C-alpha cells in the first residue's frame, strides 16, 4: 500500500501549522508535511510508517 500525502487536522491545528510555517519559512508555500517533519526533527522525534519514535543522539 502506498503512502498517502493527506492528513486530517482541525481548524485550530491548521492555524498552528500556518503560524509555524510562517515563522520557520516566512512563506505559506511550504507544504504542511515539510513543516511537520521539521518540527518533529527539532523536537527529536522521528515519524515514519511505524509511528512516532524518539531519536536518541
C-alpha positions, 0 to 999 in steps of 0.5 A: 500500500502506498503512502498517502500525502493527506492528513486530517487536522482541525481548524485550530491545528491548521492555524498552528501549522500556518503560524509555524510555517510562517515563522520557520519559512516566512512563506505559506508555500511550504507544504504542511508535511515539510513543516511537520517533519521539521518540527518533529526533527527539532523536537527529536522525534522521528515519524515514519510508517511505524509511528512516532519514535524518539531519536536518541543522539 
